[in-house]
């Protein structure tokens, strides 16, 4: 993983976080971005997961 980015979003009463990570493809070797919107406490697990 080459880069991590985290942005905080607020919608109504819920606090959400958008996490973006760069993942290297095992087939081509190219990097792709994977993003997800989740609760702030789940971000660390998302970024550590391969």
N, CA, C, O and CB atoms as a CASP TS submission, in Angstrom:
PFRMAT TS
TARGET T0000
AUTHOR 0000-0000-0000
METHOD Language model
MODEL 1
PARENT N/A
ATOM      1  N   UNK     1       0.852  -1.166   0.000  1.00  0.00           N
ATOM      2  CA  UNK     1       0.000   0.000   0.000  1.00  0.00           C
ATOM      3  C   UNK     1       0.899   1.231   0.000  1.00  0.00           C
ATOM      4  O   UNK     1       1.781   1.378   0.846  1.00  0.00           O
ATOM      5  CB  UNK     1      -0.970  -0.003   1.222  1.00  0.00           C
ATOM      6  N   UNK     2       0.659   2.100  -0.955  1.00  0.00           N
ATOM      7  CA  UNK     2       1.548   3.242  -1.102  1.00  0.00           C
ATOM      8  C   UNK     2       1.016   4.512  -0.461  1.00  0.00           C
ATOM      9  O   UNK     2       1.803   5.346  -0.012  1.00  0.00           O
ATOM     10  CB  UNK     2       1.805   3.490  -2.544  1.00  0.00           C
ATOM     11  N   UNK     3      -0.293   4.678  -0.408  1.00  0.00           N
ATOM     12  CA  UNK     3      -0.827   5.950   0.074  1.00  0.00           C
ATOM     13  C   UNK     3      -2.130   5.725   0.835  1.00  0.00           C
ATOM     14  O   UNK     3      -2.923   4.849   0.489  1.00  0.00           O
ATOM     15  CB  UNK     3      -1.055   6.922  -1.100  1.00  0.00           C
ATOM     16  N   UNK     4      -2.338   6.531   1.880  1.00  0.00           N
ATOM     17  CA  UNK     4      -3.585   6.475   2.639  1.00  0.00           C
ATOM     18  C   UNK     4      -4.186   7.866   2.679  1.00  0.00           C
ATOM     19  O   UNK     4      -3.461   8.857   2.764  1.00  0.00           O
ATOM     20  CB  UNK     4      -3.353   5.928   4.078  1.00  0.00           C
ATOM     21  N   UNK     5      -5.501   7.944   2.618  1.00  0.00           N
ATOM     22  CA  UNK     5      -6.180   9.230   2.725  1.00  0.00           C
ATOM     23  C   UNK     5      -7.483   9.022   3.490  1.00  0.00           C
ATOM     24  O   UNK     5      -8.205   8.055   3.248  1.00  0.00           O
ATOM     25  CB  UNK     5      -6.448   9.852   1.314  1.00  0.00           C
ATOM     26  N   UNK     6      -7.779   9.928   4.407  1.00  0.00           N
ATOM     27  CA  UNK     6      -9.003   9.819   5.198  1.00  0.00           C
ATOM     28  C   UNK     6      -9.670  11.189   5.243  1.00  0.00           C
ATOM     29  O   UNK     6      -9.018  12.190   5.540  1.00  0.00           O
ATOM     30  CB  UNK     6      -8.703   9.292   6.643  1.00  0.00           C
ATOM     31  N   UNK     7     -10.963  11.235   4.948  1.00  0.00           N
ATOM     32  CA  UNK     7     -11.730  12.475   5.018  1.00  0.00           C
ATOM     33  C   UNK     7     -12.947  12.237   5.900  1.00  0.00           C
ATOM     34  O   UNK     7     -13.534  11.155   5.860  1.00  0.00           O
ATOM     35  CB  UNK     7     -12.154  12.963   3.595  1.00  0.00           C
ATOM     36  N   UNK     8     -13.330  13.216   6.684  1.00  0.00           N
ATOM     37  CA  UNK     8     -14.472  13.072   7.578  1.00  0.00           C
ATOM     38  C   UNK     8     -15.693  13.741   6.953  1.00  0.00           C
ATOM     39  O   UNK     8     -15.618  14.875   6.478  1.00  0.00           O
ATOM     40  CB  UNK     8     -14.164  13.680   8.973  1.00  0.00           C
ATOM     41  N   UNK     9     -16.802  13.036   6.958  1.00  0.00           N
ATOM     42  CA  UNK     9     -18.061  13.544   6.403  1.00  0.00           C
ATOM     43  C   UNK     9     -19.099  13.569   7.514  1.00  0.00           C
ATOM     44  O   UNK     9     -19.117  12.681   8.367  1.00  0.00           O
ATOM     45  CB  UNK     9     -18.551  12.667   5.198  1.00  0.00           C
ATOM     46  N   UNK    10     -19.950  14.563   7.512  1.00  0.00           N
ATOM     47  CA  UNK    10     -21.040  14.614   8.480  1.00  0.00           C
ATOM     48  C   UNK    10     -22.350  14.727   7.727  1.00  0.00           C
ATOM     49  O   UNK    10     -22.558  15.665   6.957  1.00  0.00           O
ATOM     50  CB  UNK    10     -20.863  15.800   9.471  1.00  0.00           C
ATOM     51  N   UNK    11     -23.234  13.763   7.954  1.00  0.00           N
ATOM     52  CA  UNK    11     -24.554  13.771   7.340  1.00  0.00           C
ATOM     53  C   UNK    11     -25.576  13.595   8.446  1.00  0.00           C
ATOM     54  O   UNK    11     -25.640  12.536   9.070  1.00  0.00           O
ATOM     55  CB  UNK    11     -24.694  12.654   6.254  1.00  0.00           C
ATOM     56  N   UNK    12     -26.360  14.602   8.692  1.00  0.00           N
ATOM     57  CA  UNK    12     -27.369  14.524   9.746  1.00  0.00           C
ATOM     58  C   UNK    12     -26.714  14.322  11.095  1.00  0.00           C
ATOM     59  O   UNK    12     -25.838  15.095  11.482  1.00  0.00           O
ATOM     60  CB  UNK    12     -28.360  13.392   9.467  1.00  0.00           C
ATOM     61  N   UNK    13     -27.127  13.296  11.811  1.00  0.00           N
ATOM     62  CA  UNK    13     -26.567  13.036  13.135  1.00  0.00           C
ATOM     63  C   UNK    13     -25.452  11.989  13.097  1.00  0.00           C
ATOM     64  O   UNK    13     -24.773  11.780  14.103  1.00  0.00           O
ATOM     65  CB  UNK    13     -27.664  12.583  14.080  1.00  0.00           C
ATOM     66  N   UNK    14     -25.252  11.324  11.941  1.00  0.00           N
ATOM     67  CA  UNK    14     -24.222  10.294  11.845  1.00  0.00           C
ATOM     68  C   UNK    14     -22.905  10.897  11.378  1.00  0.00           C
ATOM     69  O   UNK    14     -22.883  11.772  10.512  1.00  0.00           O
ATOM     70  CB  UNK    14     -24.663   9.175  10.891  1.00  0.00           C
ATOM     71  N   UNK    15     -21.821  10.427  11.954  1.00  0.00           N
ATOM     72  CA  UNK    15     -20.483  10.833  11.532  1.00  0.00           C
ATOM     73  C   UNK    15     -19.894   9.718  10.696  1.00  0.00           C
ATOM     74  O   UNK    15     -19.742   8.594  11.175  1.00  0.00           O
ATOM     75  CB  UNK    15     -19.569  11.160  12.755  1.00  0.00           C
ATOM     76  N   UNK    16     -19.562  10.015   9.455  1.00  0.00           N
ATOM     77  CA  UNK    16     -19.003   9.017   8.555  1.00  0.00           C
ATOM     78  C   UNK    16     -17.637   9.457   8.073  1.00  0.00           C
ATOM     79  O   UNK    16     -17.321  10.647   8.063  1.00  0.00           O
ATOM     80  CB  UNK    16     -19.936   8.771   7.366  1.00  0.00           C
ATOM     81  N   UNK    17     -16.839   8.499   7.677  1.00  0.00           N
ATOM     82  CA  UNK    17     -15.504   8.774   7.179  1.00  0.00           C
ATOM     83  C   UNK    17     -15.323   8.081   5.841  1.00  0.00           C
ATOM     84  O   UNK    17     -15.709   6.924   5.673  1.00  0.00           O
ATOM     85  CB  UNK    17     -14.426   8.317   8.187  1.00  0.00           C
ATOM     86  N   UNK    18     -14.733   8.797   4.887  1.00  0.00           N
ATOM     87  CA  UNK    18     -14.412   8.204   3.599  1.00  0.00           C
ATOM     88  C   UNK    18     -12.920   7.911   3.595  1.00  0.00           C
ATOM     89  O   UNK    18     -12.098   8.818   3.731  1.00  0.00           O
ATOM     90  CB  UNK    18     -14.817   9.144   2.409  1.00  0.00           C
ATOM     91  N   UNK    19     -12.581   6.650   3.439  1.00  0.00           N
ATOM     92  CA  UNK    19     -11.184   6.232   3.420  1.00  0.00           C
ATOM     93  C   UNK    19     -10.813   5.771   2.014  1.00  0.00           C
ATOM     94  O   UNK    19     -11.560   5.033   1.372  1.00  0.00           O
ATOM     95  CB  UNK    19     -10.928   5.103   4.454  1.00  0.00           C
ATOM     96  N   UNK    20      -9.654   6.216   1.549  1.00  0.00           N
ATOM     97  CA  UNK    20      -9.167   5.858   0.219  1.00  0.00           C
ATOM     98  C   UNK    20      -7.778   5.253   0.373  1.00  0.00           C
ATOM     99  O   UNK    20      -6.912   5.830   1.031  1.00  0.00           O
ATOM    100  CB  UNK    20      -9.140   7.102  -0.737  1.00  0.00           C
ATOM    101  N   UNK    21      -7.570   4.091  -0.233  1.00  0.00           N
ATOM    102  CA  UNK    21      -6.229   3.503  -0.196  1.00  0.00           C
ATOM    103  C   UNK    21      -5.827   3.050  -1.592  1.00  0.00           C
ATOM    104  O   UNK    21      -6.665   2.711  -2.427  1.00  0.00           O
ATOM    105  CB  UNK    21      -6.172   2.315   0.797  1.00  0.00           C
ATOM    106  N   UNK    22      -4.527   3.054  -1.814  1.00  0.00           N
ATOM    107  CA  UNK    22      -3.962   2.653  -3.087  1.00  0.00           C
ATOM    108  C   UNK    22      -3.516   1.208  -2.969  1.00  0.00           C
ATOM    109  O   UNK    22      -2.760   0.863  -2.061  1.00  0.00           O
ATOM    110  CB  UNK    22      -2.783   3.576  -3.504  1.00  0.00           C
ATOM    111  N   UNK    23      -3.976   0.359  -3.880  1.00  0.00           N
ATOM    112  CA  UNK    23      -3.685  -1.062  -3.823  1.00  0.00           C
ATOM    113  C   UNK    23      -3.001  -1.473  -5.123  1.00  0.00           C
ATOM    114  O   UNK    23      -3.443  -1.099  -6.209  1.00  0.00           O
ATOM    115  CB  UNK    23      -4.980  -1.891  -3.586  1.00  0.00           C
ATOM    116  N   UNK    24      -1.922  -2.242  -5.006  1.00  0.00           N
ATOM    117  CA  UNK    24      -1.195  -2.714  -6.179  1.00  0.00           C
ATOM    118  C   UNK    24      -1.812  -4.022  -6.662  1.00  0.00           C
ATOM    119  O   UNK    24      -2.005  -4.954  -5.881  1.00  0.00           O
ATOM    120  CB  UNK    24       0.311  -2.902  -5.860  1.00  0.00           C
ATOM    121  N   UNK    25      -2.118  -4.083  -7.953  1.00  0.00           N
ATOM    122  CA  UNK    25      -2.696  -5.274  -8.547  1.00  0.00           C
ATOM    123  C   UNK    25      -1.634  -6.364  -8.683  1.00  0.00           C
ATOM    124  O   UNK    25      -0.550  -6.100  -9.203  1.00  0.00           O
ATOM    125  CB  UNK    25      -3.314  -4.947  -9.915  1.00  0.00           C
ATOM    126  N   UNK    26      -1.925  -7.587  -8.225  1.00  0.00           N
ATOM    127  CA  UNK    26      -0.929  -8.651  -8.335  1.00  0.00           C
ATOM    128  C   UNK    26      -0.688  -9.096  -9.779  1.00  0.00           C
ATOM    129  O   UNK    26       0.399  -9.578 -10.098  1.00  0.00           O
ATOM    130  CB  UNK    26      -1.360  -9.838  -7.508  1.00  0.00           C
ATOM    131  N   UNK    27      -1.690  -8.940 -10.661  1.00  0.00           N
ATOM    132  CA  UNK    27      -1.555  -9.381 -12.047  1.00  0.00           C
ATOM    133  C   UNK    27      -0.721  -8.416 -12.874  1.00  0.00           C
ATOM    134  O   UNK    27       0.284  -8.808 -13.466  1.00  0.00           O
ATOM    135  CB  UNK    27      -2.921  -9.544 -12.678  1.00  0.00           C
ATOM    136  N   UNK    28      -1.137  -7.146 -12.915  1.00  0.00           N
ATOM    137  CA  UNK    28      -0.497  -6.189 -13.817  1.00  0.00           C
ATOM    138  C   UNK    28       0.551  -5.324 -13.135  1.00  0.00           C
ATOM    139  O   UNK    28       1.397  -4.735 -13.807  1.00  0.00           O
ATOM    140  CB  UNK    28      -1.535  -5.308 -14.437  1.00  0.00           C
ATOM    141  N   UNK    29       0.507  -5.238 -11.814  1.00  0.00           N
ATOM    142  CA  UNK    29       1.442  -4.381 -11.102  1.00  0.00           C
ATOM    143  C   UNK    29       1.009  -2.927 -11.056  1.00  0.00           C
ATOM    144  O   UNK    29       1.715  -2.094 -10.488  1.00  0.00           O
ATOM    145  CB  UNK    29       2.787  -4.475 -11.731  1.00  0.00           C
ATOM    146  N   UNK    30      -0.140  -2.605 -11.643  1.00  0.00           N
ATOM    147  CA  UNK    30      -0.654  -1.235 -11.637  1.00  0.00           C
ATOM    148  C   UNK    30      -1.351  -0.950 -10.313  1.00  0.00           C
ATOM    149  O   UNK    30      -1.851  -1.860  -9.651  1.00  0.00           O
ATOM    150  CB  UNK    30      -1.624  -1.005 -12.820  1.00  0.00           C
ATOM    151  N   UNK    31      -1.378   0.313  -9.942  1.00  0.00           N
ATOM    152  CA  UNK    31      -2.044   0.720  -8.707  1.00  0.00           C
ATOM    153  C   UNK    31      -3.468   1.160  -9.002  1.00  0.00           C
ATOM    154  O   UNK    31      -3.726   1.824 -10.005  1.00  0.00           O
ATOM    155  CB  UNK    31      -1.266   1.853  -8.014  1.00  0.00           C
ATOM    156  N   UNK    32      -4.388   0.788  -8.127  1.00  0.00           N
ATOM    157  CA  UNK    32      -5.782   1.219  -8.221  1.00  0.00           C
ATOM    158  C   UNK    32      -6.195   1.796  -6.875  1.00  0.00           C
ATOM    159  O   UNK    32      -5.598   1.486  -5.844  1.00  0.00           O
ATOM    160  CB  UNK    32      -6.721   0.037  -8.636  1.00  0.00           C
ATOM    161  N   UNK    33      -7.213   2.631  -6.896  1.00  0.00           N
ATOM    162  CA  UNK    33      -7.723   3.234  -5.678  1.00  0.00           C
ATOM    163  C   UNK    33      -8.985   2.509  -5.233  1.00  0.00           C
ATOM    164  O   UNK    33      -9.873   2.230  -6.038  1.00  0.00           O
ATOM    165  CB  UNK    33      -8.002   4.732  -5.885  1.00  0.00           C
ATOM    166  N   UNK    34      -9.050   2.208  -3.938  1.00  0.00           N
ATOM    167  CA  UNK    34     -10.227   1.584  -3.344  1.00  0.00           C
ATOM    168  C   UNK    34     -10.736   2.545  -2.282  1.00  0.00           C
ATOM    169  O   UNK    34      -9.988   2.948  -1.391  1.00  0.00           O
ATOM    170  CB  UNK    34      -9.901   0.157  -2.735  1.00  0.00           C
ATOM    171  N   UNK    35     -12.012   2.914  -2.378  1.00  0.00           N
ATOM    172  CA  UNK    35     -12.568   3.842  -1.398  1.00  0.00           C
ATOM    173  C   UNK    35     -13.822   3.246  -0.769  1.00  0.00           C
ATOM    174  O   UNK    35     -14.517   2.431  -1.376  1.00  0.00           O
ATOM    175  CB  UNK    35     -12.887   5.205  -2.052  1.00  0.00           C
ATOM    176  N   UNK    36     -14.093   3.673   0.456  1.00  0.00           N
ATOM    177  CA  UNK    36     -15.274   3.207   1.179  1.00  0.00           C
ATOM    178  C   UNK    36     -15.679   4.275   2.186  1.00  0.00           C
ATOM    179  O   UNK    36     -14.832   4.991   2.719  1.00  0.00           O
ATOM    180  CB  UNK    36     -15.003   1.843   1.889  1.00  0.00           C
ATOM    181  N   UNK    37     -16.979   4.375   2.441  1.00  0.00           N
ATOM    182  CA  UNK    37     -17.505   5.283   3.456  1.00  0.00           C
ATOM    183  C   UNK    37     -17.968   4.426   4.625  1.00  0.00           C
ATOM    184  O   UNK    37     -18.767   3.504   4.458  1.00  0.00           O
ATOM    185  CB  UNK    37     -18.680   6.178   2.893  1.00  0.00           C
ATOM    186  N   UNK    38     -17.451   4.746   5.827  1.00  0.00           N
ATOM    187  CA  UNK    38     -17.717   3.904   6.991  1.00  0.00           C
ATOM    188  C   UNK    38     -17.660   4.724   8.269  1.00  0.00           C
ATOM    189  O   UNK    38     -17.358   5.917   8.241  1.00  0.00           O
ATOM    190  CB  UNK    38     -16.716   2.747   7.061  1.00  0.00           C
ATOM    191  N   UNK    39     -17.950   4.083   9.375  1.00  0.00           N
ATOM    192  CA  UNK    39     -17.834   4.720  10.685  1.00  0.00           C
ATOM    193  C   UNK    39     -16.351   4.936  10.998  1.00  0.00           C
ATOM    194  O   UNK    39     -15.517   4.128  10.592  1.00  0.00           O
ATOM    195  CB  UNK    39     -18.521   3.855  11.796  1.00  0.00           C
ATOM    196  N   UNK    40     -16.011   6.008  11.711  1.00  0.00           N
ATOM    197  CA  UNK    40     -14.604   6.320  11.992  1.00  0.00           C
ATOM    198  C   UNK    40     -13.834   5.217  12.711  1.00  0.00           C
ATOM    199  O   UNK    40     -12.626   5.092  12.512  1.00  0.00           O
ATOM    200  CB  UNK    40     -14.533   7.555  12.808  1.00  0.00           C
ATOM    201  N   UNK    41     -14.492   4.421  13.531  1.00  0.00           N
ATOM    202  CA  UNK    41     -13.780   3.383  14.267  1.00  0.00           C
ATOM    203  C   UNK    41     -13.389   2.192  13.382  1.00  0.00           C
ATOM    204  O   UNK    41     -12.580   1.365  13.801  1.00  0.00           O
ATOM    205  CB  UNK    41     -14.633   2.901  15.421  1.00  0.00           C
ATOM    206  N   UNK    42     -13.940   2.088  12.180  1.00  0.00           N
ATOM    207  CA  UNK    42     -13.623   0.975  11.286  1.00  0.00           C
ATOM    208  C   UNK    42     -12.509   1.304  10.290  1.00  0.00           C
ATOM    209  O   UNK    42     -12.078   0.425   9.544  1.00  0.00           O
ATOM    210  CB  UNK    42     -14.862   0.561  10.534  1.00  0.00           C
ATOM    211  N   UNK    43     -12.039   2.550  10.266  1.00  0.00           N
ATOM    212  CA  UNK    43     -11.061   2.985   9.276  1.00  0.00           C
ATOM    213  C   UNK    43      -9.740   2.245   9.418  1.00  0.00           C
ATOM    214  O   UNK    43      -9.158   1.824   8.418  1.00  0.00           O
ATOM    215  CB  UNK    43     -10.828   4.477   9.393  1.00  0.00           C
ATOM    216  N   UNK    44      -9.264   2.081  10.632  1.00  0.00           N
ATOM    217  CA  UNK    44      -7.966   1.430  10.840  1.00  0.00           C
ATOM    218  C   UNK    44      -7.982  -0.002  10.313  1.00  0.00           C
ATOM    219  O   UNK    44      -7.003  -0.447   9.715  1.00  0.00           O
ATOM    220  CB  UNK    44      -7.594   1.438  12.332  1.00  0.00           C
ATOM    221  N   UNK    45      -9.083  -0.733  10.526  1.00  0.00           N
ATOM    222  CA  UNK    45      -9.196  -2.090  10.013  1.00  0.00           C
ATOM    223  C   UNK    45      -9.207  -2.107   8.490  1.00  0.00           C
ATOM    224  O   UNK    45      -8.585  -2.972   7.874  1.00  0.00           O
ATOM    225  CB  UNK    45     -10.454  -2.756  10.552  1.00  0.00           C
ATOM    226  N   UNK    46      -9.907  -1.158   7.883  1.00  0.00           N
ATOM    227  CA  UNK    46      -9.986  -1.061   6.419  1.00  0.00           C
ATOM    228  C   UNK    46      -8.612  -0.802   5.812  1.00  0.00           C
ATOM    229  O   UNK    46      -8.249  -1.418   4.810  1.00  0.00           O
ATOM    230  CB  UNK    46     -10.960   0.055   6.005  1.00  0.00           C
ATOM    231  N   UNK    47      -7.853   0.101   6.412  1.00  0.00           N
ATOM    232  CA  UNK    47      -6.543   0.435   5.857  1.00  0.00           C
ATOM    233  C   UNK    47      -5.511  -0.665   6.087  1.00  0.00           C
ATOM    234  O   UNK    47      -4.576  -0.796   5.297  1.00  0.00           O
ATOM    235  CB  UNK    47      -6.046   1.729   6.458  1.00  0.00           C
ATOM    236  N   UNK    48      -5.653  -1.452   7.140  1.00  0.00           N
ATOM    237  CA  UNK    48      -4.714  -2.546   7.406  1.00  0.00           C
ATOM    238  C   UNK    48      -5.042  -3.806   6.623  1.00  0.00           C
ATOM    239  O   UNK    48      -4.171  -4.656   6.434  1.00  0.00           O
ATOM    240  CB  UNK    48      -4.698  -2.864   8.880  1.00  0.00           C
ATOM    241  N   UNK    49      -6.289  -3.946   6.161  1.00  0.00           N
ATOM    242  CA  UNK    49      -6.712  -5.131   5.424  1.00  0.00           C
ATOM    243  C   UNK    49      -6.116  -5.110   4.020  1.00  0.00           C
ATOM    244  O   UNK    49      -6.088  -4.063   3.372  1.00  0.00           O
ATOM    245  CB  UNK    49      -8.254  -5.215   5.359  1.00  0.00           C
ATOM    246  N   UNK    50      -5.641  -6.262   3.548  1.00  0.00           N
ATOM    247  CA  UNK    50      -5.071  -6.331   2.194  1.00  0.00           C
ATOM    248  C   UNK    50      -6.107  -6.760   1.204  1.00  0.00           C
ATOM    249  O   UNK    50      -5.813  -6.875   0.014  1.00  0.00           O
ATOM    250  CB  UNK    50      -3.888  -7.285   2.145  1.00  0.00           C
TER
END
